[in-house]
Amino acid sequence: MTPHNSANIGDIANTVIMPGDPMRAKYIAENFLSDVKIVSDVRGIACYTGVYKGKQLSVMAHGMGMPSMGIYSYELYHFYNVDTIIRIGTCGGFRNDMKILDLILSENAYTEGNYALSFDNLPCNLVSSSPDVNSVIEDTAKAHNINLIKGTTLCNDCFSPYVPDEEKLFERIPVGIDRPIASEMEAFALFYNAKREGKKAACILTVVDVPSNLEGISPEDRERSLNTMIRLALDSSIKIAK
């Protein structure tokens, strides 16, 4: 056990799907997995292990922000022998040609934060996801006629819609780093932990706000769009899970 996870070794599958919201993890477990059991429920963050299309998978929330993702993903990799984590979440799109409900596959996560500096005393602000996991996700998306937008994403310490002048942020991005196509808050910590521990990580995001549509989407549309992302992650995971 760890301070944040009461599961026993072997209770958690080697491949884990991680949404941010504990209620979304519950939704996935109850609606997509069979033979589900809760193997940890510390601090109200339940970890569910069950079966999807014959393969054992686990679903566990990671909360909001890099510190929260950092704790949960590190413990899964370091103490529970997890090989692969796929984060699924929502994001704000930066490009005017993006539409609400577009799906993004993060190839790199850039942050102005100090997660790596705090952890390892390393001035690292850009880290990549795992190309082989991304390749599986891309192949799965093509098989299901799902369009994916690929690129570098911003892992922000602030909730993007609350930032008054994002152009100032873009001006601070060092030369040589691609302009981010979307903003979220956790992927850098996940990718960094995976690289640090010699494991694998990916991040699929659903666009829920864009500059050209300030009204956002309805709860019904949000649920349908998230189901597409959830199924893509699950169908990709069974090709990876041992």
Backbone as CSV, one residue per row, in Angstrom:
resi,resn,N_x,N_y,N_z,CA_x,CA_y,CA_z,C_x,C_y,C_z
1,MET,0.835,-1.189,0.000,0.000,0.000,0.000,0.874,1.244,0.000
2,THR,0.296,2.338,-0.446,0.950,3.646,-0.396,0.030,4.583,0.388
3,PRO,0.464,5.814,0.675,-0.430,6.748,1.368,-1.684,7.103,0.576
4,HIS,-1.687,6.791,-0.739,-2.796,7.213,-1.580,-3.474,6.061,-2.307
5,ASN,-3.061,4.826,-2.018,-3.598,3.668,-2.730,-3.536,2.447,-1.815
6,SER,-4.692,1.846,-1.550,-4.743,0.700,-0.625,-4.790,-0.642,-1.333
7,ALA,-4.630,-0.660,-2.653,-4.664,-1.919,-3.396,-3.470,-2.792,-3.040
8,ASN,-3.657,-4.087,-3.171,-2.562,-5.035,-3.031,-1.861,-5.202,-4.370
9,ILE,-0.609,-5.629,-4.342,0.104,-5.918,-5.590,-0.666,-7.005,-6.333
10,GLY,-0.910,-6.763,-7.603,-1.675,-7.701,-8.412,-3.132,-7.315,-8.579
11,ASP,-3.615,-6.402,-7.735,-5.009,-5.955,-7.840,-5.225,-5.012,-9.017
12,ILE,-4.177,-4.314,-9.437,-4.286,-3.324,-10.500,-3.678,-3.891,-11.772
13,ALA,-4.408,-3.763,-12.881,-3.946,-4.290,-14.162,-2.707,-3.547,-14.643
14,ASN,-2.006,-4.149,-15.588,-0.770,-3.520,-16.073,-1.050,-2.339,-17.002
15,THR,-2.306,-2.205,-17.457,-2.704,-1.056,-18.262,-3.853,-0.353,-17.553
16,VAL,-3.737,0.965,-17.405,-4.708,1.740,-16.627,-5.213,2.915,-17.467
17,ILE,-6.532,3.090,-17.474,-7.156,4.267,-18.057,-7.368,5.274,-16.936
18,MET,-6.944,6.536,-17.159,-7.042,7.546,-16.105,-7.780,8.799,-16.582
19,PRO,-9.035,8.971,-16.198,-9.695,10.262,-16.349,-9.374,11.124,-15.132
20,GLY,-9.669,12.413,-15.225,-9.422,13.268,-14.071,-10.473,13.111,-12.999
21,ASP,-11.720,12.982,-13.408,-12.880,13.011,-12.524,-13.178,11.626,-11.931
22,PRO,-13.243,11.490,-10.605,-13.603,10.205,-9.996,-14.964,9.684,-10.460
23,MET,-15.912,10.591,-10.733,-17.216,10.151,-11.202,-17.141,9.608,-12.632
24,ARG,-16.216,10.137,-13.426,-16.036,9.601,-14.773,-15.407,8.217,-14.712
25,ALA,-14.487,8.011,-13.777,-13.917,6.674,-13.597,-15.005,5.680,-13.197
26,LYS,-15.877,6.089,-12.318,-17.003,5.243,-11.896,-17.908,4.929,-13.087
27,TYR,-18.183,5.941,-13.893,-19.029,5.764,-15.078,-18.427,4.740,-16.034
28,ILE,-17.116,4.851,-16.279,-16.455,3.907,-17.182,-16.530,2.490,-16.626
29,ALA,-16.220,2.347,-15.354,-16.224,1.024,-14.739,-17.608,0.378,-14.805
30,GLU,-18.637,1.158,-14.535,-19.997,0.608,-14.469,-20.606,0.364,-15.836
31,ASN,-20.168,1.086,-16.851,-20.806,1.003,-18.158,-20.006,0.268,-19.225
32,PHE,-18.711,0.051,-18.982,-17.887,-0.565,-20.011,-17.159,-1.822,-19.550
33,LEU,-16.968,-1.995,-18.261,-16.235,-3.160,-17.757,-17.181,-4.190,-17.158
34,SER,-16.762,-5.443,-17.182,-17.491,-6.512,-16.501,-16.626,-7.044,-15.356
35,ASP,-17.257,-7.766,-14.446,-16.542,-8.348,-13.302,-15.712,-7.292,-12.574
36,VAL,-16.323,-6.155,-12.325,-15.607,-5.019,-11.745,-15.539,-5.117,-10.226
37,LYS,-14.402,-4.748,-9.685,-14.280,-4.614,-8.238,-13.468,-3.376,-7.920
38,ILE,-13.765,-2.757,-6.790,-12.991,-1.615,-6.316,-11.819,-2.151,-5.509
39,VAL,-10.612,-1.816,-5.926,-9.427,-2.352,-5.250,-8.761,-1.311,-4.352
40,SER,-9.172,-0.045,-4.477,-8.689,1.017,-3.595,-9.712,2.135,-3.595
41,ASP,-9.836,2.814,-2.450,-10.779,3.936,-2.370,-10.263,4.990,-1.402
42,VAL,-8.947,5.176,-1.378,-8.347,6.158,-0.486,-8.708,7.565,-0.952
43,ARG,-9.119,8.419,-0.030,-9.474,9.808,-0.311,-10.592,9.933,-1.339
44,GLY,-11.406,8.897,-1.459,-12.516,8.937,-2.401,-12.107,8.749,-3.853
45,ILE,-10.850,8.423,-4.114,-10.372,8.146,-5.469,-10.354,6.629,-5.659
46,ALA,-11.457,6.107,-6.189,-11.578,4.658,-6.352,-10.776,4.187,-7.553
47,CYS,-10.170,3.026,-7.390,-9.510,2.328,-8.500,-10.317,1.074,-8.786
48,TYR,-10.774,0.955,-10.011,-11.606,-0.175,-10.426,-10.799,-1.105,-11.327
49,THR,-10.910,-2.395,-11.097,-10.307,-3.382,-11.980,-11.406,-4.298,-12.497
50,GLY,-11.422,-4.502,-13.802,-12.440,-5.340,-14.409,-11.952,-5.876,-15.742
51,VAL,-12.904,-6.347,-16.541,-12.583,-6.985,-17.823,-13.277,-6.239,-18.948
52,TYR,-12.530,-5.962,-20.013,-13.080,-5.348,-21.213,-12.659,-6.182,-22.417
53,LYS,-13.641,-6.772,-23.076,-13.393,-7.606,-24.255,-12.314,-8.652,-23.987
54,GLY,-12.419,-9.268,-22.827,-11.537,-10.375,-22.475,-10.216,-10.002,-21.849
55,LYS,-9.909,-8.708,-21.744,-8.641,-8.276,-21.160,-8.883,-7.547,-19.840
56,GLN,-7.997,-7.793,-18.864,-8.109,-7.104,-17.587,-7.554,-5.693,-17.710
57,LEU,-8.353,-4.714,-17.279,-7.954,-3.319,-17.286,-8.329,-2.691,-15.956
58,SER,-7.664,-1.606,-15.618,-8.033,-0.828,-14.434,-8.357,0.595,-14.857
59,VAL,-9.235,1.216,-14.090,-9.623,2.606,-14.313,-9.486,3.324,-12.980
60,MET,-8.769,4.454,-12.992,-8.553,5.207,-11.765,-8.444,6.690,-12.095
61,ALA,-9.093,7.529,-11.325,-9.012,8.971,-11.542,-7.657,9.503,-11.087
62,HIS,-7.276,10.657,-11.638,-6.013,11.272,-11.227,-6.190,12.659,-10.631
63,GLY,-7.415,13.168,-10.569,-7.625,14.486,-10.004,-7.193,15.587,-10.955
64,MET,-7.064,16.808,-10.421,-6.736,17.963,-11.247,-5.346,18.504,-10.950
65,GLY,-4.603,18.792,-12.014,-3.302,19.414,-11.878,-2.151,18.418,-11.840
66,MET,-0.952,18.906,-12.131,0.231,18.047,-12.178,0.579,17.409,-10.836
67,PRO,0.469,18.103,-9.702,0.801,17.431,-8.445,-0.059,16.186,-8.195
68,SER,-1.359,16.288,-8.480,-2.245,15.148,-8.261,-1.929,14.012,-9.233
69,MET,-1.835,14.345,-10.524,-1.456,13.327,-11.501,-0.098,12.745,-11.167
70,GLY,0.832,13.595,-10.729,2.173,13.127,-10.408,2.172,12.053,-9.339
71,ILE,1.395,12.263,-8.290,1.332,11.286,-7.197,0.746,9.966,-7.672
72,TYR,-0.446,10.034,-8.279,-1.144,8.789,-8.629,-0.416,8.000,-9.703
73,SER,0.081,8.677,-10.743,0.759,7.938,-11.802,2.100,7.382,-11.319
74,TYR,2.827,8.151,-10.516,4.106,7.652,-10.001,3.900,6.377,-9.173
75,GLU,2.903,6.395,-8.308,2.680,5.220,-7.463,2.243,4.014,-8.289
76,LEU,1.442,4.240,-9.323,1.037,3.119,-10.185,2.252,2.527,-10.901
77,TYR,3.098,3.370,-11.445,4.290,2.886,-12.139,5.293,2.252,-11.177
78,HIS,5.561,2.942,-10.077,6.690,2.564,-9.217,6.360,1.424,-8.252
79,PHE,5.151,1.405,-7.735,4.811,0.418,-6.712,3.877,-0.687,-7.185
80,TYR,3.108,-0.444,-8.245,2.079,-1.407,-8.650,2.353,-2.060,-10.000
81,ASN,3.558,-1.912,-10.514,3.977,-2.620,-11.737,3.117,-2.294,-12.953
82,VAL,2.522,-1.122,-12.970,1.754,-0.704,-14.144,2.724,-0.346,-15.269
83,ASP,2.442,-0.834,-16.469,3.308,-0.580,-17.621,2.852,0.625,-18.441
84,THR,1.525,0.771,-18.590,0.991,1.786,-19.496,-0.185,2.511,-18.856
85,ILE,-0.182,3.836,-18.969,-1.309,4.649,-18.531,-1.767,5.504,-19.711
86,ILE,-3.064,5.488,-19.957,-3.654,6.362,-20.974,-4.565,7.353,-20.258
87,ARG,-4.176,8.605,-20.283,-5.027,9.657,-19.723,-6.094,10.032,-20.738
88,ILE,-7.328,10.200,-20.265,-8.399,10.715,-21.107,-8.995,11.928,-20.389
89,GLY,-9.156,13.028,-21.122,-9.642,14.228,-20.466,-10.198,15.225,-21.460
90,THR,-10.568,16.371,-20.944,-11.075,17.450,-21.783,-10.021,18.544,-21.892
91,CYS,-10.181,19.396,-22.892,-9.188,20.441,-23.105,-9.822,21.633,-23.808
92,GLY,-9.084,22.720,-23.804,-9.444,23.883,-24.598,-8.570,23.930,-25.835
93,GLY,-9.184,24.075,-27.004,-8.424,24.153,-28.240,-7.946,25.564,-28.501
94,PHE,-6.746,25.692,-29.051,-6.185,27.000,-29.339,-6.375,27.433,-30.794
95,ARG,-6.603,26.469,-31.689,-6.678,26.804,-33.113,-8.102,27.177,-33.515
96,ASN,-8.214,28.191,-34.353,-9.535,28.648,-34.788,-10.252,27.633,-35.667
97,ASP,-9.489,26.721,-36.297,-10.121,25.727,-37.157,-10.603,24.509,-36.375
98,MET,-10.352,24.467,-35.074,-10.838,23.350,-34.261,-12.324,23.506,-33.979
99,LYS,-12.955,22.328,-33.811,-14.377,22.309,-33.501,-14.594,21.646,-32.137
100,ILE,-15.675,22.040,-31.499,-16.088,21.350,-30.283,-16.263,19.873,-30.599
101,LEU,-15.779,19.014,-29.719,-15.839,17.546,-29.800,-14.709,16.939,-30.629
102,ASP,-13.805,17.761,-31.214,-12.621,17.190,-31.854,-11.820,16.397,-30.830
103,LEU,-11.123,15.377,-31.313,-10.254,14.580,-30.443,-8.790,14.888,-30.749
104,ILE,-8.010,15.023,-29.690,-6.591,15.349,-29.801,-5.760,14.226,-29.186
105,LEU,-4.674,13.893,-29.861,-3.674,12.968,-29.323,-2.407,13.772,-29.065
106,SER,-2.031,13.873,-27.802,-0.868,14.672,-27.426,0.421,13.929,-27.745
107,GLU,1.257,14.549,-28.584,2.561,13.967,-28.909,3.645,14.447,-27.942
108,ASN,3.495,15.687,-27.479,4.427,16.272,-26.505,3.627,17.159,-25.558
109,ALA,4.097,17.257,-24.335,3.472,18.158,-23.365,4.509,19.190,-22.931
110,TYR,4.144,20.459,-23.083,5.003,21.559,-22.658,4.392,22.233,-21.430
111,THR,5.227,22.577,-20.466,4.748,23.281,-19.288,5.734,24.370,-18.885
112,GLU,5.210,25.421,-18.277,6.067,26.415,-17.638,6.291,26.054,-16.176
113,GLY,5.642,25.002,-15.714,5.742,24.598,-14.322,7.073,23.936,-13.991
114,ASN,7.262,23.657,-12.713,8.543,23.134,-12.214,8.440,21.701,-11.690
115,TYR,7.551,20.901,-12.284,7.385,19.524,-11.800,8.712,18.758,-11.833
116,ALA,9.389,18.769,-12.973,10.647,18.022,-13.099,11.739,18.609,-12.209
117,LEU,11.759,19.929,-12.105,12.761,20.574,-11.246,12.551,20.193,-9.793
118,SER,11.300,20.172,-9.359,11.001,19.805,-7.972,11.309,18.343,-7.706
119,PHE,11.038,17.480,-8.678,11.212,16.040,-8.483,12.683,15.646,-8.586
120,ASP,13.339,16.052,-9.651,14.671,15.538,-9.954,15.743,16.619,-10.109
121,ASN,15.395,17.865,-9.786,16.335,18.963,-9.955,16.790,19.091,-11.409
122,LEU,15.846,18.821,-12.336,16.143,18.908,-13.762,15.285,20.002,-14.397
123,PRO,15.887,20.887,-15.180,15.133,21.947,-15.835,14.450,21.437,-17.110
124,CYS,13.493,20.551,-16.943,12.791,19.935,-18.075,11.391,20.528,-18.188
125,ASN,11.043,21.019,-19.380,9.723,21.612,-19.584,8.989,21.047,-20.790
126,LEU,9.599,20.093,-21.474,8.955,19.441,-22.617,9.252,17.962,-22.564
127,VAL,8.213,17.140,-22.648,8.409,15.695,-22.615,7.402,15.046,-23.561
128,SER,7.819,13.949,-24.167,6.999,13.287,-25.179,6.199,12.138,-24.591
129,SER,5.075,11.838,-25.230,4.324,10.637,-24.921,5.021,9.447,-25.582
130,SER,4.455,8.266,-25.452,5.101,7.054,-25.971,4.661,6.792,-27.411
131,PRO,5.582,6.865,-28.381,5.197,6.715,-29.781,4.506,5.389,-30.103
132,ASP,4.938,4.291,-29.466,4.319,3.005,-29.785,2.875,2.933,-29.288
133,VAL,2.582,3.539,-28.135,1.204,3.585,-27.656,0.377,4.506,-28.553
134,ASN,0.955,5.641,-28.934,0.254,6.545,-29.846,-0.070,5.859,-31.168
135,SER,0.845,5.023,-31.642,0.625,4.318,-32.898,-0.582,3.378,-32.798
136,VAL,-0.693,2.699,-31.669,-1.848,1.817,-31.447,-3.140,2.633,-31.422
137,ILE,-3.111,3.765,-30.745,-4.293,4.629,-30.661,-4.672,5.148,-32.051
138,GLU,-3.677,5.548,-32.832,-3.958,6.033,-34.183,-4.571,4.941,-35.052
139,ASP,-4.017,3.728,-34.998,-4.556,2.615,-35.793,-5.989,2.291,-35.369
140,THR,-6.233,2.327,-34.068,-7.577,2.054,-33.559,-8.556,3.127,-34.010
141,ALA,-8.118,4.372,-33.970,-8.968,5.479,-34.412,-9.327,5.326,-35.886
142,LYS,-8.347,4.980,-36.717,-8.616,4.798,-38.148,-9.618,3.669,-38.377
143,ALA,-9.481,2.594,-37.622,-10.391,1.461,-37.778,-11.827,1.823,-37.419
144,HIS,-11.988,2.836,-36.557,-13.322,3.267,-36.137,-13.735,4.600,-36.769
145,ASN,-12.994,5.014,-37.808,-13.290,6.266,-38.518,-13.346,7.468,-37.580
146,ILE,-12.395,7.506,-36.648,-12.286,8.625,-35.706,-11.109,9.490,-36.115
147,ASN,-11.349,10.767,-36.310,-10.279,11.685,-36.686,-9.540,12.166,-35.448
148,LEU,-8.214,12.126,-35.502,-7.371,12.599,-34.406,-6.519,13.762,-34.875
149,ILE,-6.452,14.813,-34.055,-5.545,15.926,-34.303,-4.327,15.719,-33.403
150,LYS,-3.152,15.677,-34.002,-1.934,15.410,-33.246,-1.090,16.671,-33.110
151,GLY,-0.417,16.783,-31.974,0.464,17.918,-31.792,0.927,18.069,-30.369
152,THR,1.629,19.165,-30.103,2.093,19.501,-28.761,0.962,20.164,-27.991
153,THR,0.778,19.768,-26.746,-0.245,20.374,-25.898,0.416,21.110,-24.735
154,LEU,-0.285,22.123,-24.267,0.177,22.891,-23.115,-0.374,22.262,-21.843
155,CYS,0.513,21.994,-20.904,0.095,21.531,-19.578,0.205,22.735,-18.644
156,ASN,-0.938,23.321,-18.354,-0.982,24.607,-17.669,-1.224,24.445,-16.176
157,ASP,-0.718,25.366,-15.394,-1.017,25.393,-13.956,-2.310,26.140,-13.664
158,CYS,-2.858,26.803,-14.667,-4.097,27.559,-14.512,-5.141,27.009,-15.467
159,PHE,-6.394,27.057,-15.064,-7.494,26.639,-15.917,-7.584,27.611,-17.090
160,SER,-7.400,27.088,-18.308,-7.225,27.924,-19.485,-8.291,29.007,-19.684
161,PRO,-9.582,28.701,-19.516,-10.584,29.764,-19.745,-10.456,30.954,-18.797
162,TYR,-9.763,30.779,-17.679,-9.607,31.870,-16.718,-8.398,32.753,-17.015
163,VAL,-7.529,32.330,-17.945,-6.330,33.096,-18.256,-6.719,34.285,-19.138
164,PRO,-6.434,35.522,-18.717,-6.936,36.688,-19.452,-6.220,36.962,-20.774
165,ASP,-4.961,36.541,-20.903,-4.214,36.866,-22.117,-3.269,35.715,-22.454
166,GLU,-3.795,34.720,-23.190,-2.985,33.557,-23.528,-1.879,33.900,-24.517
167,GLU,-2.045,34.959,-25.299,-1.001,35.333,-26.260,0.314,35.657,-25.549
168,LYS,0.228,36.230,-24.345,1.443,36.492,-23.570,2.171,35.195,-23.262
169,LEU,1.400,34.135,-22.972,1.999,32.826,-22.711,2.714,32.317,-23.954
170,PHE,2.064,32.423,-25.110,2.683,31.942,-26.342,3.983,32.695,-26.638
171,GLU,4.011,33.952,-26.292,5.222,34.739,-26.515,6.385,34.252,-25.663
172,ARG,6.089,33.609,-24.546,7.140,33.121,-23.646,7.671,31.746,-24.046
173,ILE,6.999,31.057,-24.937,7.432,29.712,-25.313,8.771,29.790,-26.033
174,PRO,9.762,29.032,-25.597,11.099,29.108,-26.197,11.100,28.749,-27.685
175,VAL,12.030,29.321,-28.397,12.230,28.996,-29.804,12.543,27.506,-29.932
176,GLY,11.942,26.859,-30.909,12.175,25.434,-31.121,11.076,24.543,-30.589
177,ILE,10.183,25.103,-29.789,9.042,24.330,-29.278,7.803,24.735,-30.070
178,ASP,7.121,23.741,-30.614,5.933,24.013,-31.411,4.868,24.717,-30.577
179,ARG,4.145,25.621,-31.209,3.036,26.287,-30.539,1.996,25.234,-30.141
180,PRO,1.597,25.186,-28.877,0.621,24.184,-28.443,-0.711,24.346,-29.167
181,ILE,-1.354,23.210,-29.424,-2.648,23.226,-30.107,-3.814,23.195,-29.127
182,ALA,-3.543,22.883,-27.869,-4.615,22.791,-26.872,-4.019,22.882,-25.481
183,SER,-4.898,23.138,-24.498,-4.472,23.306,-23.108,-5.181,22.332,-22.193
184,GLU,-4.410,21.668,-21.338,-4.944,20.818,-20.269,-4.034,20.992,-19.065
185,MET,-4.109,20.119,-18.058,-3.400,20.422,-16.812,-2.598,19.268,-16.202
186,GLU,-2.515,18.113,-16.895,-1.895,16.959,-16.236,-0.871,16.181,-17.056
187,ALA,-0.885,16.283,-18.371,-0.126,15.348,-19.208,1.375,15.402,-18.974
188,PHE,1.922,16.592,-18.695,3.369,16.658,-18.501,3.819,15.750,-17.363
189,ALA,3.129,15.798,-16.227,3.518,14.967,-15.080,3.416,13.486,-15.423
190,LEU,2.376,13.113,-16.171,2.232,11.715,-16.575,3.370,11.292,-17.491
191,PHE,3.632,12.079,-18.539,4.685,11.715,-19.487,6.055,11.695,-18.800
192,TYR,6.277,12.662,-17.913,7.568,12.722,-17.227,7.764,11.496,-16.334
193,ASN,6.719,11.117,-15.591,6.832,9.942,-14.727,7.067,8.677,-15.536
194,ALA,6.390,8.575,-16.669,6.582,7.394,-17.520,8.026,7.306,-18.006
195,LYS,8.550,8.432,-18.470,9.938,8.449,-18.932,10.894,8.139,-17.783
196,ARG,10.630,8.709,-16.636,11.492,8.524,-15.457,11.535,7.066,-15.017
197,GLU,10.369,6.386,-15.097,10.254,5.012,-14.610,10.438,3.960,-15.707
198,GLY,10.703,4.395,-16.932,10.861,3.449,-18.034,9.555,2.795,-18.428
199,LYS,8.458,3.546,-18.306,7.132,3.007,-18.627,6.539,3.766,-19.820
200,LYS,5.240,3.560,-20.076,4.599,4.142,-21.259,3.382,4.977,-20.864
201,ALA,3.119,6.020,-21.675,1.992,6.904,-21.378,1.481,7.548,-22.654
202,ALA,0.187,7.818,-22.665,-0.448,8.535,-23.763,-1.558,9.399,-23.192
203,CYS,-2.017,10.353,-23.998,-3.073,11.253,-23.548,-3.992,11.585,-24.716
204,ILE,-5.280,11.219,-24.558,-6.311,11.545,-25.537,-7.207,12.602,-24.914
205,LEU,-7.508,13.647,-25.674,-8.288,14.767,-25.149,-9.475,15.072,-26.051
206,THR,-10.584,15.468,-25.431,-11.753,15.946,-26.164,-11.830,17.456,-26.019
207,VAL,-11.934,18.160,-27.140,-12.030,19.618,-27.130,-13.434,20.027,-26.687
208,VAL,-13.513,20.813,-25.622,-14.814,21.268,-25.126,-14.983,22.773,-25.198
209,ASP,-13.916,23.515,-25.535,-14.086,24.935,-25.825,-13.003,25.375,-26.803
210,VAL,-13.394,26.265,-27.719,-12.493,26.791,-28.738,-12.766,28.278,-28.909
211,PRO,-11.807,29.039,-29.441,-12.010,30.481,-29.594,-13.228,30.844,-30.435
212,SER,-13.573,29.982,-31.412,-14.678,30.299,-32.314,-16.042,29.928,-31.759
213,ASN,-16.092,29.297,-30.590,-17.368,28.881,-30.003,-17.306,29.094,-28.500
214,LEU,-17.671,30.282,-28.057,-17.550,30.616,-26.640,-18.682,30.030,-25.808
215,GLU,-19.722,29.514,-26.449,-20.864,28.975,-25.721,-20.606,27.562,-25.212
216,GLY,-19.601,26.893,-25.770,-19.318,25.539,-25.328,-20.332,24.542,-25.840
217,ILE,-20.505,23.444,-25.112,-21.403,22.386,-25.553,-22.367,22.024,-24.438
218,SER,-23.444,21.351,-24.834,-24.445,20.930,-23.864,-23.946,19.711,-23.085
219,PRO,-24.520,19.447,-21.912,-24.140,18.246,-21.160,-24.337,16.967,-21.969
220,GLU,-25.375,16.926,-22.794,-25.652,15.729,-23.592,-24.564,15.504,-24.640
221,ASP,-24.186,16.600,-25.330,-23.119,16.479,-26.320,-21.794,16.118,-25.658
222,ARG,-21.542,16.692,-24.491,-20.308,16.380,-23.778,-20.242,14.891,-23.451
223,GLU,-21.358,14.320,-22.980,-21.372,12.895,-22.631,-21.123,12.036,-23.856
224,ARG,-21.771,12.368,-24.987,-21.577,11.574,-26.192,-20.142,11.656,-26.683
225,SER,-19.564,12.847,-26.635,-18.195,13.007,-27.106,-17.217,12.257,-26.216
226,LEU,-17.452,12.277,-24.930,-16.566,11.566,-24.025,-16.676,10.064,-24.227
227,ASN,-17.852,9.578,-24.580,-17.992,8.149,-24.859,-17.122,7.731,-26.031
228,THR,-17.015,8.574,-27.049,-16.138,8.266,-28.179,-14.697,8.143,-27.705
229,MET,-14.256,9.082,-26.892,-12.896,9.056,-26.356,-12.679,7.836,-25.457
230,ILE,-13.652,7.542,-24.627,-13.547,6.401,-23.712,-13.389,5.101,-24.489
231,ARG,-14.238,4.909,-25.503,-14.162,3.673,-26.290,-12.842,3.582,-27.043
232,LEU,-12.358,4.708,-27.546,-11.062,4.698,-28.239,-9.961,4.271,-27.288
233,ALA,-9.963,4.796,-26.077,-8.942,4.416,-25.100,-9.050,2.951,-24.718
234,LEU,-10.254,2.486,-24.486,-10.448,1.094,-24.087,-10.064,0.135,-25.209
235,ASP,-10.514,0.429,-26.435,-10.205,-0.462,-27.561,-8.712,-0.442,-27.882
236,SER,-8.045,0.658,-27.608,-6.587,0.704,-27.774,-5.894,-0.083,-26.664
237,SER,-6.426,0.013,-25.474,-5.786,-0.621,-24.314,-5.729,-2.142,-24.429
238,ILE,-6.763,-2.726,-24.982,-6.773,-4.197,-25.052,-5.721,-4.718,-26.033
239,LYS,-5.219,-3.853,-26.917,-4.144,-4.251,-27.810,-2.780,-4.142,-27.126
240,ILE,-2.763,-3.449,-26.001,-1.525,-3.209,-25.256,-1.430,-4.100,-24.018
241,ALA,-2.587,-4.330,-23.369,-2.609,-5.059,-22.098,-2.055,-6.465,-22.241
242,LYS,-1.333,-6.899,-21.232,-0.747,-8.254,-21.226,-1.726,-9.254,-20.643
